[in-house]
Amino acid sequence: MFDPAPLPRPSPDALRVLRGHRAGVPAYLSWALGPVNSPAGLVPIDAAYADLTARGLVVAGERALSVLPGEDRSPFVLTAEGDRVRRMGPAAGG
């Protein structure tokens, strides 16, 4: 038996999004990296959530929320591991 190599540390943007979440509260934190005024501003947030989802730190909900006019996104909920990593602080995930 072998232990798989740990995933590299989440991106700084992913860690900022993760720290903004609260256990059991579904959210899409469009503001986590600063003000967002256009769909292009959601690209780094979407990338951060993709990173967190790939690591099993958040899971997407099924019901979409409107985050900008014409832009809907699924809210995300922390997994138990996501909450543990979030509480670890700035060194989380690595």
N, CA, C and O atoms as a GROMACS GRO file, in nm:
protein
  376
    1MET      N    1   0.083  -0.118   0.000
    1MET     CA    2   0.000   0.000   0.000
    1MET      C    3   0.087   0.124   0.000
    1MET      O    4   0.195   0.125   0.060
    2PHE      N    5   0.042   0.227  -0.066
    2PHE     CA    6   0.118   0.351  -0.067
    2PHE      C    7   0.026   0.468  -0.037
    2PHE      O    8  -0.095   0.461  -0.058
    3ASP      N    9   0.084   0.574   0.013
    3ASP     CA   10   0.008   0.696   0.037
    3ASP      C   11   0.022   0.785  -0.086
    3ASP      O   12   0.134   0.812  -0.130
    4PRO      N   13  -0.091   0.831  -0.142
    4PRO     CA   14  -0.080   0.921  -0.256
    4PRO      C   15  -0.013   1.051  -0.213
    4PRO      O   16  -0.024   1.093  -0.098
    5ALA      N   17   0.056   1.113  -0.307
    5ALA     CA   18   0.122   1.240  -0.277
    5ALA      C   19   0.016   1.344  -0.243
    5ALA      O   20  -0.089   1.349  -0.307
    6PRO      N   21   0.042   1.426  -0.143
    6PRO     CA   22  -0.056   1.528  -0.108
    6PRO      C   23  -0.069   1.629  -0.222
    6PRO      O   24   0.027   1.654  -0.296
    7LEU      N   25  -0.188   1.686  -0.235
    7LEU     CA   26  -0.208   1.789  -0.335
    7LEU      C   27  -0.125   1.911  -0.299
    7LEU      O   28  -0.104   1.939  -0.181
    8PRO      N   29  -0.078   1.984  -0.399
    8PRO     CA   30  -0.007   2.109  -0.368
    8PRO      C   31  -0.101   2.205  -0.294
    8PRO      O   32  -0.223   2.192  -0.300
    9ARG      N   33  -0.043   2.299  -0.228
    9ARG     CA   34  -0.118   2.399  -0.153
    9ARG      C   35  -0.218   2.470  -0.246
    9ARG      O   36  -0.184   2.499  -0.361
   10PRO      N   37  -0.341   2.497  -0.198
   10PRO     CA   38  -0.437   2.572  -0.280
   10PRO      C   39  -0.380   2.708  -0.318
   10PRO      O   40  -0.294   2.763  -0.249
   11SER      N   41  -0.430   2.762  -0.426
   11SER     CA   42  -0.385   2.894  -0.471
   11SER      C   43  -0.420   2.999  -0.366
   11SER      O   44  -0.510   2.978  -0.285
   12PRO      N   45  -0.349   3.112  -0.367
   12PRO     CA   46  -0.382   3.220  -0.272
   12PRO      C   47  -0.528   3.265  -0.284
   12PRO      O   48  -0.593   3.292  -0.183
   13ASP      N   49  -0.579   3.273  -0.407
   13ASP     CA   50  -0.719   3.311  -0.425
   13ASP      C   51  -0.812   3.208  -0.364
   13ASP      O   52  -0.911   3.243  -0.300
   14ALA      N   53  -0.782   3.080  -0.384
   14ALA     CA   54  -0.865   2.973  -0.327
   14ALA      C   55  -0.863   2.980  -0.174
   14ALA      O   56  -0.966   2.960  -0.110
   15LEU      N   57  -0.748   3.008  -0.116
   15LEU     CA   58  -0.740   3.019   0.031
   15LEU      C   59  -0.822   3.138   0.082
   15LEU      O   60  -0.885   3.128   0.187
   16ARG      N   61  -0.821   3.250   0.009
   16ARG     CA   62  -0.901   3.366   0.050
   16ARG      C   63  -1.049   3.332   0.047
   16ARG      O   64  -1.124   3.368   0.138
   17VAL      N   65  -1.093   3.263  -0.059
   17VAL     CA   66  -1.233   3.222  -0.069
   17VAL      C   67  -1.266   3.125   0.044
   17VAL      O   68  -1.369   3.140   0.110
   18LEU      N   69  -1.180   3.028   0.067
   18LEU     CA   70  -1.204   2.928   0.171
   18LEU      C   71  -1.219   2.994   0.308
   18LEU      O   72  -1.310   2.959   0.383
   19ARG      N   73  -1.132   3.089   0.340
   19ARG     CA   74  -1.138   3.156   0.470
   19ARG      C   75  -1.266   3.235   0.490
   19ARG      O   76  -1.308   3.257   0.603
   20GLY      N   77  -1.330   3.279   0.380
   20GLY     CA   78  -1.454   3.355   0.391
   20GLY      C   79  -1.576   3.271   0.419
   20GLY      O   80  -1.680   3.324   0.458
   21HIS      N   81  -1.566   3.141   0.400
   21HIS     CA   82  -1.680   3.052   0.422
   21HIS      C   83  -1.701   3.021   0.569
   21HIS      O   84  -1.609   3.030   0.650
   22ARG      N   85  -1.824   2.985   0.602
   22ARG     CA   86  -1.858   2.940   0.736
   22ARG      C   87  -1.922   2.803   0.724
   22ARG      O   88  -1.997   2.776   0.630
   23ALA      N   89  -1.893   2.717   0.818
   23ALA     CA   90  -1.945   2.580   0.816
   23ALA      C   91  -2.096   2.579   0.808
   23ALA      O   92  -2.165   2.649   0.882
   24GLY      N   93  -2.148   2.497   0.716
   24GLY     CA   94  -2.291   2.478   0.703
   24GLY      C   95  -2.367   2.589   0.633
   24GLY      O   96  -2.489   2.581   0.621
   25VAL      N   97  -2.297   2.691   0.586
   25VAL     CA   98  -2.364   2.805   0.522
   25VAL      C   99  -2.331   2.804   0.373
   25VAL      O  100  -2.218   2.832   0.335
   26PRO      N  101  -2.429   2.773   0.287
   26PRO     CA  102  -2.404   2.775   0.143
   26PRO      C  103  -2.377   2.918   0.097
   26PRO      O  104  -2.448   3.011   0.135
   27ALA      N  105  -2.274   2.935   0.014
   27ALA     CA  106  -2.241   3.070  -0.034
   27ALA      C  107  -2.158   3.062  -0.161
   27ALA      O  108  -2.088   2.964  -0.186
   28TYR      N  109  -2.168   3.166  -0.240
   28TYR     CA  110  -2.077   3.191  -0.352
   28TYR      C  111  -2.021   3.328  -0.322
   28TYR      O  112  -2.090   3.429  -0.339
   29LEU      N  113  -1.897   3.335  -0.278
   29LEU     CA  114  -1.838   3.458  -0.226
   29LEU      C  115  -1.778   3.542  -0.339
   29LEU      O  116  -1.656   3.553  -0.352
   30SER      N  117  -1.865   3.601  -0.420
   30SER     CA  118  -1.819   3.679  -0.535
   30SER      C  119  -1.733   3.799  -0.493
   30SER      O  120  -1.656   3.849  -0.575
   31TRP      N  121  -1.745   3.845  -0.373
   31TRP     CA  122  -1.670   3.960  -0.322
   31TRP      C  123  -1.536   3.923  -0.259
   31TRP      O  124  -1.461   4.012  -0.220
   32ALA      N  125  -1.506   3.796  -0.247
   32ALA     CA  126  -1.390   3.750  -0.169
   32ALA      C  127  -1.257   3.806  -0.217
   32ALA      O  128  -1.164   3.819  -0.138
   33LEU      N  129  -1.247   3.838  -0.345
   33LEU     CA  130  -1.121   3.890  -0.399
   33LEU      C  131  -1.131   4.038  -0.432
   33LEU      O  132  -1.040   4.094  -0.493
   34GLY      N  133  -1.239   4.101  -0.392
   34GLY     CA  134  -1.260   4.242  -0.419
   34GLY      C  135  -1.390   4.263  -0.493
   34GLY      O  136  -1.460   4.167  -0.526
   35PRO      N  137  -1.423   4.390  -0.520
   35PRO     CA  138  -1.548   4.420  -0.589
   35PRO      C  139  -1.553   4.356  -0.729
   35PRO      O  140  -1.453   4.353  -0.801
   36VAL      N  141  -1.670   4.307  -0.765
   36VAL     CA  142  -1.692   4.247  -0.896
   36VAL      C  143  -1.805   4.323  -0.964
   36VAL      O  144  -1.916   4.333  -0.911
   37ASN      N  145  -1.775   4.377  -1.083
   37ASN     CA  146  -1.874   4.456  -1.154
   37ASN      C  147  -1.911   4.399  -1.289
   37ASN      O  148  -1.999   4.453  -1.357
   38SER      N  149  -1.846   4.291  -1.330
   38SER     CA  150  -1.874   4.233  -1.461
   38SER      C  151  -1.850   4.082  -1.455
   38SER      O  152  -1.785   4.033  -1.364
   39PRO      N  153  -1.904   4.010  -1.554
   39PRO     CA  154  -1.880   3.865  -1.557
   39PRO      C  155  -1.731   3.829  -1.559
   39PRO      O  156  -1.692   3.726  -1.504
   40ALA      N  157  -1.650   3.911  -1.622
   40ALA     CA  158  -1.505   3.884  -1.625
   40ALA      C  159  -1.446   3.883  -1.483
   40ALA      O  160  -1.349   3.813  -1.457
   41GLY      N  161  -1.504   3.961  -1.393
   41GLY     CA  162  -1.457   3.964  -1.255
   41GLY      C  163  -1.486   3.836  -1.179
   41GLY      O  164  -1.427   3.812  -1.074
   42LEU      N  165  -1.576   3.754  -1.231
   42LEU     CA  166  -1.608   3.627  -1.166
   42LEU      C  167  -1.511   3.515  -1.204
   42LEU      O  168  -1.508   3.412  -1.138
   43VAL      N  169  -1.432   3.535  -1.308
   43VAL     CA  170  -1.340   3.430  -1.355
   43VAL      C  171  -1.245   3.383  -1.246
   43VAL      O  172  -1.233   3.262  -1.226
   44PRO      N  173  -1.176   3.473  -1.172
   44PRO     CA  174  -1.087   3.423  -1.067
   44PRO      C  175  -1.161   3.356  -0.952
   44PRO      O  176  -1.107   3.266  -0.888
   45ILE      N  177  -1.284   3.398  -0.925
   45ILE     CA  178  -1.363   3.334  -0.819
   45ILE      C  179  -1.401   3.193  -0.864
   45ILE      O  180  -1.390   3.097  -0.787
   46ASP      N  181  -1.446   3.182  -0.989
   46ASP     CA  182  -1.479   3.049  -1.043
   46ASP      C  183  -1.358   2.956  -1.038
   46ASP      O  184  -1.370   2.839  -1.005
   47ALA      N  185  -1.239   3.010  -1.072
   47ALA     CA  186  -1.116   2.929  -1.069
   47ALA      C  187  -1.084   2.886  -0.926
   47ALA      O  188  -1.041   2.773  -0.903
   48ALA      N  189  -1.104   2.975  -0.830
   48ALA     CA  190  -1.078   2.942  -0.690
   48ALA      C  191  -1.172   2.830  -0.644
   48ALA      O  192  -1.129   2.737  -0.576
   49TYR      N  193  -1.299   2.840  -0.681
   49TYR     CA  194  -1.394   2.735  -0.643
   49TYR      C  195  -1.361   2.603  -0.712
   49TYR      O  196  -1.377   2.497  -0.653
   50ALA      N  197  -1.316   2.609  -0.837
   50ALA     CA  198  -1.276   2.486  -0.906
   50ALA      C  199  -1.160   2.420  -0.832
   50ALA      O  200  -1.158   2.297  -0.817
   51ASP      N  201  -1.064   2.499  -0.786
   51ASP     CA  202  -0.949   2.448  -0.709
   51ASP      C  203  -0.997   2.384  -0.579
   51ASP      O  204  -0.957   2.273  -0.546
   52LEU      N  205  -1.084   2.454  -0.506
   52LEU     CA  206  -1.133   2.402  -0.378
   52LEU      C  207  -1.217   2.276  -0.397
   52LEU      O  208  -1.209   2.183  -0.317
   53THR      N  209  -1.298   2.274  -0.504
   53THR     CA  210  -1.380   2.156  -0.532
   53THR      C  211  -1.294   2.036  -0.567
   53THR      O  212  -1.320   1.925  -0.520
   54ALA      N  213  -1.191   2.056  -0.648
   54ALA     CA  214  -1.101   1.947  -0.688
   54ALA      C  215  -1.030   1.887  -0.567
   54ALA      O  216  -0.996   1.769  -0.568
   55ARG      N  217  -1.008   1.966  -0.464
   55ARG     CA  218  -0.941   1.919  -0.342
   55ARG      C  219  -1.039   1.861  -0.240
   55ARG      O  220  -0.997   1.811  -0.135
   56GLY      N  221  -1.169   1.868  -0.271
   56GLY     CA  222  -1.269   1.815  -0.179
   56GLY      C  223  -1.294   1.904  -0.059
   56GLY      O  224  -1.342   1.857   0.044
   57LEU      N  225  -1.262   2.034  -0.070
   57LEU     CA  226  -1.280   2.126   0.043
   57LEU      C  227  -1.416   2.193   0.043
   57LEU      O  228  -1.462   2.239   0.147
   58VAL      N  229  -1.480   2.198  -0.073
   58VAL     CA  230  -1.617   2.250  -0.084
   58VAL      C  231  -1.694   2.161  -0.181
   58VAL      O  232  -1.636   2.091  -0.264
   59VAL      N  233  -1.826   2.164  -0.169
   59VAL     CA  234  -1.914   2.097  -0.265
   59VAL      C  235  -2.018   2.198  -0.311
   59VAL      O  236  -2.064   2.282  -0.234
   60ALA      N  237  -2.054   2.187  -0.439
   60ALA     CA  238  -2.152   2.278  -0.497
   60ALA      C  239  -2.293   2.235  -0.462
   60ALA      O  240  -2.324   2.116  -0.458
   61GLY      N  241  -2.377   2.333  -0.436
   61GLY     CA  242  -2.519   2.308  -0.416
   61GLY      C  243  -2.587   2.298  -0.552
   61GLY      O  244  -2.526   2.326  -0.655
   62GLU      N  245  -2.711   2.258  -0.550
   62GLU     CA  246  -2.783   2.239  -0.676
   62GLU      C  247  -2.858   2.364  -0.722
   62GLU      O  248  -2.876   2.383  -0.842
   63ARG      N  249  -2.900   2.447  -0.632
   63ARG     CA  250  -2.980   2.563  -0.667
   63ARG      C  251  -2.890   2.684  -0.693
   63ARG      O  252  -2.814   2.725  -0.605
   64ALA      N  253  -2.897   2.740  -0.811
   64ALA     CA  254  -2.811   2.853  -0.848
   64ALA      C  255  -2.864   2.984  -0.788
   64ALA      O  256  -2.984   3.002  -0.768
   65LEU      N  257  -2.770   3.073  -0.760
   65LEU     CA  258  -2.800   3.207  -0.710
   65LEU      C  259  -2.757   3.309  -0.814
   65LEU      O  260  -2.660   3.286  -0.887
   66SER      N  261  -2.826   3.420  -0.821
   66SER     CA  262  -2.786   3.528  -0.909
   66SER      C  263  -2.676   3.608  -0.838
   66SER      O  264  -2.699   3.662  -0.730
   67VAL      N  265  -2.557   3.615  -0.899
   67VAL     CA  266  -2.447   3.689  -0.837
   67VAL      C  267  -2.422   3.822  -0.907
   67VAL      O  268  -2.364   3.913  -0.848
   68LEU      N  269  -2.464   3.833  -1.030
   68LEU     CA  270  -2.464   3.956  -1.108
   68LEU      C  271  -2.582   3.945  -1.204
   68LEU      O  272  -2.628   3.834  -1.230
   69PRO      N  273  -2.632   4.054  -1.256
   69PRO     CA  274  -2.740   4.043  -1.355
   69PRO      C  275  -2.699   3.949  -1.470
   69PRO      O  276  -2.599   3.972  -1.537
   70GLY      N  277  -2.778   3.846  -1.489
   70GLY     CA  278  -2.750   3.749  -1.595
   70GLY      C  279  -2.644   3.646  -1.562
   70GLY      O  280  -2.611   3.562  -1.647
   71GLU      N  281  -2.589   3.648  -1.442
   71GLU     CA  282  -2.484   3.554  -1.401
   71GLU      C  283  -2.528   3.478  -1.278
   71GLU      O  284  -2.538   3.534  -1.168
   72ASP      N  285  -2.555   3.350  -1.296
   72ASP     CA  286  -2.595   3.262  -1.186
   72ASP      C  287  -2.480   3.168  -1.152
   72ASP      O  288  -2.408   3.122  -1.241
   73ARG      N  289  -2.463   3.139  -1.024
   73ARG     CA  290  -2.363   3.045  -0.979
   73ARG      C  291  -2.421   2.959  -0.868
   73ARG      O  292  -2.508   3.003  -0.793
   74SER      N  293  -2.373   2.836  -0.859
   74SER     CA  294  -2.413   2.748  -0.749
   74SER      C  295  -2.344   2.793  -0.622
   74SER      O  296  -2.228   2.832  -0.625
   75PRO      N  297  -2.416   2.790  -0.509
   75PRO     CA  298  -2.348   2.817  -0.382
   75PRO      C  299  -2.266   2.694  -0.343
   75PRO      O  300  -2.295   2.582  -0.386
   76PHE      N  301  -2.166   2.716  -0.263
   76PHE     CA  302  -2.078   2.608  -0.216
   76PHE      C  303  -2.086   2.597  -0.065
   76PHE      O  304  -2.108   2.695   0.005
   77VAL      N  305  -2.068   2.474  -0.017
   77VAL     CA  306  -2.067   2.446   0.127
   77VAL      C  307  -1.935   2.379   0.160
   77VAL      O  308  -1.886   2.294   0.085
   78LEU      N  309  -1.878   2.418   0.272
   78LEU     CA  310  -1.755   2.353   0.318
   78LEU      C  311  -1.779   2.206   0.348
   78LEU      O  312  -1.883   2.170   0.403
   79THR      N  313  -1.684   2.123   0.312
   79THR     CA  314  -1.684   1.985   0.359
   79THR      C  315  -1.620   1.986   0.498
   79THR      O  316  -1.568   2.089   0.542
   80ALA      N  317  -1.624   1.873   0.567
   80ALA     CA  318  -1.558   1.864   0.698
   80ALA      C  319  -1.410   1.896   0.684
   80ALA      O  320  -1.352   1.966   0.767
   81GLU      N  321  -1.348   1.844   0.578
   81GLU     CA  322  -1.205   1.872   0.554
   81GLU      C  323  -1.184   2.020   0.522
   81GLU      O  324  -1.086   2.079   0.567
   82GLY      N  325  -1.274   2.078   0.446
   82GLY     CA  326  -1.264   2.221   0.414
   82GLY      C  327  -1.271   2.307   0.538
   82GLY      O  328  -1.196   2.404   0.551
   83ASP      N  329  -1.360   2.272   0.630
   83ASP     CA  330  -1.370   2.347   0.755
   83ASP      C  331  -1.243   2.331   0.838
   83ASP      O  332  -1.196   2.427   0.899
   84ARG      N  333  -1.188   2.210   0.840
   84ARG     CA  334  -1.064   2.187   0.913
   84ARG      C  335  -0.951   2.270   0.855
   84ARG      O  336  -0.876   2.334   0.929
   85VAL      N  337  -0.937   2.270   0.723
   85VAL     CA  338  -0.831   2.347   0.657
   85VAL      C  339  -0.853   2.495   0.678
   85VAL      O  340  -0.757   2.569   0.704
   86ARG      N  341  -0.977   2.541   0.668
   86ARG     CA  342  -1.008   2.683   0.689
   86ARG      C  343  -0.965   2.729   0.828
   86ARG      O  344  -0.910   2.838   0.843
   87ARG      N  345  -0.990   2.646   0.927
   87ARG     CA  346  -0.956   2.684   1.066
   87ARG      C  347  -0.806   2.677   1.093
   87ARG      O  348  -0.760   2.730   1.195
   88MET      N  349  -0.730   2.614   1.006
   88MET     CA  350  -0.585   2.603   1.024
   88MET      C  351  -0.517   2.737   1.003
   88MET      O  352  -0.404   2.756   1.050
   89GLY      N  353  -0.580   2.831   0.934
   89GLY     CA  354  -0.523   2.963   0.917
   89GLY      C  355  -0.440   2.977   0.791
   89GLY      O  356  -0.455   2.898   0.698
   90PRO      N  357  -0.350   3.077   0.787
   90PRO     CA  358  -0.275   3.112   0.667
   90PRO      C  359  -0.192   2.998   0.610
   90PRO      O  360  -0.168   2.996   0.489
   91ALA      N  361  -0.146   2.906   0.690
   91ALA     CA  362  -0.064   2.796   0.639
   91ALA      C  363  -0.149   2.681   0.587
   91ALA      O  364  -0.095   2.576   0.552
   92ALA      N  365  -0.279   2.698   0.582
   92ALA     CA  366  -0.372   2.592   0.546
   92ALA      C  367  -0.340   2.530   0.411
   92ALA      O  368  -0.298   2.598   0.316
   93GLY      N  369  -0.361   2.402   0.406
   93GLY     CA  370  -0.355   2.329   0.280
   93GLY      C  371  -0.219   2.290   0.233
   93GLY      O  372  -0.208   2.226   0.129
   94GLY      N  373  -0.115   2.323   0.302
   94GLY     CA  374   0.015   2.287   0.250
   94GLY      C  375   0.098   2.238   0.357
   94GLY      O  376   0.213   2.201   0.334
   0.00000   0.00000   0.00000
